[in-house]
Amino acid sequence: MLGLWLLTWGVQAQANVSLRCELNNCGGSLALYSFDGFSFRQIDRQSAAMAKLQVFEFSVPASAPRFYYVGPTAEDVRPVILGEDKQVVVKGSCSQMRVAAVSGSRMNQEYDVLKERIESLNTQSGQLLRSYAYAEDEAQKKSFQGQMKSVDTEKLGLLDSLQKANAFLYRVMTLNTYLSFPNNSGNYSSEIEYFANEFLRFPDFRDPGYDGLPWVYEVLSTYTQTLAGVGIADADMDTLLTTLLGRFTPGSSAQQLAYGGILAGLGQRKHDAYPKFAQQFLSLYEKKAPEAAADVRSALEKAMRLSVGTEAPDFSQATPEGTDMKLSSLRGKYVLIDFWASWCGPCRRENPNVVRLYNQYKEKGFEILGVSLDQSRDRWLQAIEADQLTWSHVSDLKGWGNEVAKMYEISSIPKTILLDPQGKIIAKDLRGPSLERMLAQLFN
C-alpha cells in the first residue's frame, strides 16, 4: 500500500509546473494571465514583501506547451511558454517587463530566437516588395524579385526544419509564412486576390495544437484589417471570413481566438460585417466563454448604434455664423454627413467631386452637413470658401477631440455617412464613383 501511495503522490506532484519570477520595481504584486482572444484574464496574483528584489511563484497544470503572460498589469506583460518544463524563471524589472529574461526553458529560448527571425524575414519581405513596386526598370524588378525568392526559400526551409524538430514552433511558423506575390502569383490577377487566398495557406486549423495559440488571433486580426483597408467588397469579405472560420473545429479554443482576431480587425476598421460575426460568436461561445461573450456583447451594442439601418445619433454644433445647428433639422432630405478638415489632403482632393454632385442633386432633396475637425477657425472658413463648399457646416474647433467625431467614433478622415429622409443610416464611406452611383440610384 505504501508503494502505491508513493506512486500516486509522485504523479500528483508532477501535475503542476512552476513559474518563478525574480523582479524589481513591482510595487508588491504580480499577476499571471491567459489570453482568450478578447482580453487578458487573470489566473492568479501573488504578493511579495517590499524589497529591492521581489520573488513571486506561480503554479500551473502540466500540459502541452501553451502561452501565459506575466506582469504587474494586463497592459504590461511578458509572454512565457509553460507546460512541459519543471520550472521556468523570469528575471528583470516590472518597469521593463516585456524584455525580462527567461531561463530554465529551451522552448522559451527557441521561441524567442524564432520570433526574432520571423520579424527579420518579414521586414526583409516588406522592404523588398516596396523596392520592387518602385523599381524604375525591369532589371531592377528582376533583381528585387530574385531577392524575394531567396527570402521565400528561407521561410520554407525554416518551416520544413521545424516540422521535423518542434511541432509547437512549427505551428507558430505556419502562421507567419507568407510568400511573395511576384514569385507565386499563379492564376491570381492581383496581389489583393493572392493575399486573400494565400495569406493563411500553411496552417491546419483542425490540428488541436492550435488551441490556445495566440498567434491565431494576431494573424487573423492582421488579415481582416488588411482586407478591410483595401476596400474589398462586403460580399467578398463575408465569403472569405466565413470560409476561413470553416477551417476550424467548431467551438474550439482556436476558433475562439480566430473570432477574436476577426472581430478586432473588423472593429478597428468600423466594418459593417462586425455585427454578423459578433452574433455568430455569441451563438457559439455564450455559455462556453461567458467573459469573452460579455465583451463581445458590449462591443456589439456599441457597433449596432452606428450600423446601417439604425437611426443616426442626433447632435448640435456651431455653424460658421456662430449659431447652433442640429442634424435633425435636415430631416426630409437625404443627408451626407461629411467629416473632414482643411488640413486633410484626401478630403480637399475629394471636394470638387462632392461639389459637382451636390450641385447636381441639391434641388432633388440632397443635402450635406460638413463636420470639420479643424482647430483654426480661419483655416476652416478659408477652406470652405476656396473649395466652394456651399452646403451647411459645423465644428467645435477641437480637432480630433470634436464631440460629434467622438460620438460617431471617427478615427480617420475623410469619412462619410449617408442618411435617408428619416435619419437612418443607409451607407458609409461613399466617395468618388461609389458616391456618384449611390446618388444616381436614389434620385434617378
N, C-alpha and C positions, 0 to 999 in steps of 0.2 A: 504493500500500500504506500509506503514511504517513497519508493522509487516512482510509482505512478504520480504521486503528488508533486515530486520534484520535476518530473517531465512536464506536467501540466503547468506548473509555476513558470518553468523556463519558456514555454510557448507564450504565456501571457506577458512575461517580462519583455519579450521581443516584439510585442504587438504595437509598441509606440517607438517613434524616433524623436530625437531631441534637437532643438534649435537653441544654441547658446549665443547670446548677444552681449558683447563687451564693448560698451559705448560711453561716450561722454556727451555733455550738453543735452541731456534728455529730459530735464525737468521732472524727473522722478518716475515716469511711466512710459511704457512702450506697448504697442499693440501688434497682434498678428491678424492678418486679413486674408480672405479669399475674394476672388472676383467672379461674379456671376453673369457678366455681360452688360450689367447696368450700373452696379455700384460695388465698391469695396465693402464687404460685410465683415464686421469684427468678429473674430473667433474667440480671442482671448486678449486680455490686457493685464500686464504684470507691472507691479511697482517695485522700486528698489530704493534703498536708503540713499539720500543725497550724498554724493561723493564725487571726486574728480572722475573716477571710472565707475560706471554702474554696470551690474551684471543682471541679465534677465534670462530666464529659462522658460522655453515653451515646449510642449509635447504634443505631437500629432500622431494619428494612426499610421503604422507602416503600410505602404501601398506601392503601386507602380508610381514612377516619378510624376509629380504634379507641382504646379506653381502655387506658392504662397507669397504673401507680401508682409514685410515687417517695417514698422516706422512709428514715429510719435503720433502722426495723424494720417488719415487716408490720402491726403494730398501730398505726402512726402514719404514714400515707401521705397524699399529695396526689394526687387523680386528675388525669391530664393526657391530653388527646386528641392523639395523634400519627398521622402517616401521610402528610399532604399538605404541611404547612409545612416549609420547608427547615431552619429551626431554631426551636425553642421554648425560651424562657428562663424559669426559675423562680427567684425571689428571695425570701429571707426567712430564717427560723430553723428549725432542726431541732427546737427546743423548741416550736414552734407550726407544725408542718408543714402542717396541714390548712387554714391560712389564708394560706399562702405565695402570693405574687402570680405570675401567669403572663402573659408578654408575648410578642410576636412571632407571635401566632396569633389571627386573627379567630375561628376556630372555637371556641377555648377561651374567648374573651371572650364570644361569643354564647351558649355553653353555660352559663357562669356566670350570665349575665343570665336565661336561660330557667329555670335551676334555682331561682333566687330567685323568679321569677314563679310557677312551679309551686307552690312552698311557700306563697306568699301566697294563691293561689287555693284550695289545699287547706285552709289554715287558715280562710279565709272560709267555705268549704263546711261544714266541721265545726262552726264556731260557729253558723252559721245553722240547720243541721239540729238542733242541740241546742236552740236557741231555739224552733224550730218544734215540737219534741216537747214542750216545757214551756209552750207558749203557753196562756194561760188562756181565750181566746175565739176565735171564727172570724175576726174582723177581724185579730187579731194573726197567726194562722196564715196568712191570705191575704197579709199584708204580708211575712212571712218567706219564704213560697213565691215571691213575686214577686222578692225579692232573690236567692233561689237561682237563679231563672230567668235573672237578669242574669249571674250567675257562670257558669252553663252556657253562655250565649251567648258570653261572653268566652273560655271554653275552646275552644269550637268555632271561633270566629274565629281564635284563635291556631293551632289545628290546621290550618285551611284555609290560612292565610298561610305556615306552614312547609312544607306540602306542595308549594307552588309555589317556595319560596325555598331550602330546605335539607333534603334528604332525610334526612340523619343526625339532625338535631334533630327532624324530623317524627316519626321512629320513636320517639325519646325521648318526645315529646308524646303519641303514641298510647297509650303505656304509662301515662300519667298523666292521661288524660281519662275521668273517671268522673262521669256526670251525675246530678243529684239525683233520688231516687226520687219525691218528691211531684209533680214535673213530668214524669216519664217512666215512670210505673208501668205503663201499658199494661194487659196482661192478668195481670200478676203480683199474687198475693194478699198478698204480704208483702215487706218490704224485703230479708229474707234471701234469698228466692227471686230477687228482682230482682238483688241483689248477685252471687249465684252465677252468674247467666247473663249479666249485662251489665258486670261489672267490667272485663273484657278484650274489650270489644266492638270496638275500633278496630284493634288490631294485625293485620297479615297475617304470621303467623309463618313462612310459606313463603318470604317475601322473604329472600334471603341477607344482606341488610343488618342483620338482627337477630343474625347470628352474632357472638359476641364482645361483645354489648351487655349490660353487667352489670345494666342496669335490668330485664332479663328476670328475672334472679334476684331482684331486690328486690321486684318487684310480685307474683311468684308466691309468694314467702315470705309476704308480707302477706296475699294471697288465701287461702292454705292455713291460716295461723294464725287468720284471722278465721272461716273456716268451721268449723274445729275448736273454736274458742272459743265459738261459739253453739250447739254441740251438735248439729250436723247429723247425720242418721243415717249410719251407716257405709256402707250400700249406696249412699246418695246421694253421699257423699264419693267413693267409688270411681268411680262413674259420671262425676261432674264432672271429676275429675282425669284419668281415662282419656280422656275426650272432649277435654279441653284439650291433653293431650300429643299427641293425634292431629292437632292443628292444626300441628304442627312437622314439618319434614322429618326422617325417622328417622335418627338417628345424627349429626345436625348439631350444631355447637357451640352453637347457640341452644337446641336441645333439651337439651343437657347442662346449660346454665345453668338451664333450666326444671326439670329434675330436681333440681338443686342447691337451688333455691328451695323446691320442694315438700317435699323431704326435710328442709330446715331448718325449715320450718313444722310438719311432722308431728313432727319430733324435739323441737321446742320444746314442743309440746303433749303429748308422750309418747303419740301417737296409735297405735292398733293397726294402722293401714294402713301404717305405716312399713316393716315387713319386705317387704311385697309390692312397693312401689315401689322399695325399695332393691335387691331382687333383679332387678327389671326393668332398673334402671340398670346393674347388673353384667353382665347378659347382653348389653347393647348396647355398653357402653363399657370393658369389662375390658381389651381389647387396645388400644383407641384412646386411652384416657386412664388409663394404669396408676396414676398417682399419685392421681388422684381416686378411682379404684376401690379403692385400698388404704384411703383414708379412709373410704369407704362401708362396706367390708367390716368394718373395725374397729368402726364405729358400729352396724352390723347385728348383729354378735356381741353387743354390749352390749345392744341393744334386745331381742334374742331371749331374753336371760336373764330378762326380765320380761314376756314376751309371753304371751297366752292360750294354754294348753295346756302350758306349761312348769311345772316344779316350783318353787314359791316358795322363795327362799333362806331357810334356817333362821336363827334368831337367838335370843339370850337377853338379857333385860334385867330390871331390878329392878322388882318389884311395889311397891305402897304399903307393904306389910309389910316390905320390905327383902330379900325372897328373890328369887333369880333364877328366871325362868320362860322356858321355851323354846317357840317356836311349834310345834315338832314334838310337844309334849306334848298337843296338841289333835287329833292325827290320829284319824280315825274319825268326825269331825264336819265339817259344812260350817262354815267359819270366815270371818268377815268381819274383815279387818284394817282398823281404823278409825284413820286418822291425824287427830289433832285437837289442840286446846289450849283451855284455859279462857278465853283472850283472843280466841278466834276466834268472832266473831258468827255467821256462817253455820253453823259447827259446832254451836253451842249451840242455834240455832233448829231444826236438824235432829234434835237429840237426842230430843225427845218422840216423833217418828215411829219412831226406831230402838228406843226403849224399848218402844213398843207392839208392834213386830214381834218383838222379842226375847222378850217375854213370850208371844207367840202361838206361836212356833216352837221355843223352847229345849228343850221336852220331846220334840221330834221329831228332835233332832240338830243344832240350830243354835247356834253359839257366836260370840261377838265377842271380839276382843282389841284393846283400845284402846291406841294408841301415842301418848303425849302429847308435844307439842313445847313443853311448859312449861319454865320455868326456876325458878319458885317452887313448892316442894313444897306449901306451904299452899294456894295458889290452885288447884293441881291437885286436891288432896283435897277442897277446898270445892266445886269444880265437880262432882266425881263424886257427892258427897252431895246437892248441890242439885238436880241433874238426875236423880237416882235411877238411876245407871248401875251396875247390879248385876252386870255381866259382868267379865271379867278385864282388868286394866290393867297397863301397864309404862311406864317412862320412865327416861332417864338425866339428865333435867333440864338438858339442854344447849341447849334451844330449837331453832333451825333447825340447830344442829350435832348433833342427835340422830343417833346412829350408825345406827340402823335406818332413819331417814328418808333418810340419805345412801345406805345400801345399796339402798334402793328408789327412789332418785332423786326424792324428793318435793320439788317446787318450789312447791306451793300446797296449802292445806287448806281445806275437808275433802277428803280423798282416801280412797277405799275400794278394797279388793282382796278379792274373794271366792274362797275356795279350796274344792275338793272334799275328800271324806274322805281322799284320798291325798296331799293337799297341793299339788295342781296348781291353777294359776290358771284360773278359768273366767269371770271377768268383772271389770271395773274401773269405778270411778266410778259406782257404784249409789247413788242417793239418792232419797228420796221415792217417787213412783209406780214408778220403774224398779226399785228395791229390792223393793218390795212385789210387783210382777209376777214377779220372778225367784224370790223365796222361795215364792210360791204355786205356781209351776211346779215347783219342786224338791220341795215337801212335800205338795202336794195331788194 
